Amino acid sequence: MRAERPLDARATPAGSRRPGRGFKPLGEIPASLYTTYAAAGFLGLVAVWSLLTSTRAVDPLFLPSPAEILRRGWELFRDMGFGADVAATVLRVFLGFAAASAVALPLGILMGVYRPIEALVEPLVSFARYMPASAFIPLLILWVGVGEAEKVAVIFLGSVFSLVLMVAVHIRQAQRELVEAAYTLGASDAFVVRHVILPNAWPAIYDTLRLVLGWAWTYIIVAELVAADSGIGHVILQSQRMLNTGNIIFGILVIGVIGLVSDLVMKAAGRALFAWRG
C-alpha cells in the first residue's frame, strides 16, 4: 500500500486562501476583509478619542468630543459659508498640482532619456528641492502679491522639484533588453522613446503623481495662513485666534477627507488606465 505524502503548505493550489495568509510577507487578503480592517482602524481612533473626552482625561478646550466637532462643522457650513472656503482650497491645490505636473512631466522625461539634459538640470533641481516652499512666501508676496497666484505658487514650488526627479528615475528604469531589442529591429530613437520607454514608465509615473498630490495638500495650509481671506487654512487661523479648537480640528479633518477622496479617485482611474499591469 502506497504511503500518502505528508501535507505541505507549499502544495496548496495557487489561488486558494488559507487562514493567516495576509500576515505572510506580501500576502493577500480579500477586498471585503481589507475594507473591514480599514473601517476598524477609523472606528478604533474615534473610540479612543471619545473615551478621552468622555472621561475628561483631556480638557475639552484642547480636544472637543467627536460629536462637538461635528456640531461645529455643521455650524461652519450653515452659518459661515465654509463651503466656499472648501471650494477655494480645492481649486488652489489642483491648480498648483496641475502646474507642477505640466512642468515636471516633460522635464523629467527629458532628463531621464537624455544624459546631457540630466547633467545640465538635475544638480539644479536637486539643490532647489531642499529649499522649503514656505521660505519663498515673503518673496512670492513681493513678486506676485497676496492674491491667488501666491498661494498656487507655494503649492507649485512644494511639488515640482521632487516630481521632476522621480519622473526621471522612472524613465531610467526602462528595461534595457526591450530598448536593445527595438534598436535591433531597426527602430528609431523617437520610436524607442514613444513606444518602449514611455509605456514602460507610465504606471510608475502615475503612482508618483498620486503621491505628490498628497504632498500638495500638505502645503495648502502654509499657503493659506499668510494674507488669505478665504480657504480652509484661513478658517483654521481665525479659529486659533479665538481658541476655537473644534473649528480647527474640523478644518484639518476636512482636508484629510478631501485628500483621501482625491487619492481614491486617482487610484481607481489608475486601475482603469493600466488594467494590464494587474
Protein Blocks (a to p, Z undefined) as FASTA:
>chain_A
ZZdddddfklpcghiacehklmpghiacdfklmmmmmmmmmmmmmmmmmmmmmnomacfk
loccfklmmmmmmmmmmmnommmmmmmmmmmmmmmmmmmmmmmmmmmmmmmmmmklmmmm
mmmmmmmmmpcfklmmmmmmmmnojafklmmmmmmmmmmmmmmmmmmmmmmmpcfklmmm
mmmnopafklmmmmmmmmmmmmmmmmmmmmmmmmmmmmmmmmmmgopaedjklmmmmmmm
nopaklmmmmmmmmmmmmmmmmmmmmmmmmmmmmmnZZ
